[in-house]
């Protein structure tokens, strides 16, 4: 019975081999495969299905020579055989874990994508292709497929698109960890930016954004780090620790950029709302004092003396024990002398000498007081 079935199948297949470019060739070959399937020769059936796919895939010699359009019937048959071949070789690759097996499975998925670009299964098959390519160690080819899934496959569910985008980041991160060069850090940043631009409504966006903030800092792009850190602070997905780190980045970034008012406000917010170590508290208070002092200096340079004096007073109230406060009191007294506000200058100078008797500038106080007393005739 098996031999008769095989002979019948060979009759169909022989006809096709002798008449390869007839319109009926695909249907005759398929009938041969159907008969062969009943024979129980599994290997022969698989080989016949492979031959069918290779013969009638999109762009094959058959279609080039016949110039026929593939009918719905032939398309359905091609899909049926190709789907079985893909499943077989994917399962074989998963069992053997061999690179060659994964690449063989990938080749059949690639035929599917080329032969059925509009099929409803296109995204699922592309996903499987991306996975087998990754398992084969073909990272770049795999990421190309994930890129299409994440950013071009509009019919794919958003959570699966997000997963594809995240896998691209993981791949870029792996490359960066192996070699921390400019090219790899740039690639990781670019892929993270793309992810955040598309998937900001997903929980993992906070992790991606937090990591990207650190990459910006490492690359020296403080403005970009500030902008993204602000997004982390307002993110519903960010952990308290991620928000705390981003607040520190904002404060330090504004300070490093010379935006001293913004830095002062950021440090004040940190000190008031975030649990910090003693070392952090000391560091942030020091930077806050410097930020206020820098604002006063800017007002002095702009010849806004009264505003500068008020800023020095604000410094004395906010950070009374800082080195900048001492200098601020002295500078304020000099500004008051310049404004001929001698009474206020005398009070400021005597207070400075009383509060900081060991300061190096105290030695100049008597001469300054002499000027003020002479002007007020207060001997």
Secondary structure, DSSP 8 states (H G I E B T S, - for coil): -HHHHHHHHHHHHHHHHHSTTSTTHHHHHHHHHHHHHTTT-HHHHHHHHHHHHHHHSTT-HHHHHH-----HHHHHHHHHHHHHHHHHHHHHHHHH--HHHHHHHHHHHHHHHHH-TT-TTHHHHHHHHHHHHHHTT-HHHHHHHHHHHHHT-TTS-HHHHHHHHHHHHHHHHHHHHH---HHHHHHHHHHHHHHHHH-TTSTTHHHHHHHHHHHHHHHT-HHHHHHHHHHHHH-SS--HHHHHHHHHHHHHHHHHTT-HHHHHHHHHHHHHHS---HHHHHHHHHHHHHHHHHHHHHHHHTT-HHHHHHHHHHHHHHSTTSHHHHHHHHHHHHHHHHTT-HHHHHHHHHHHHHHTTTSGGGGGHHHHHHHHHHHHT--
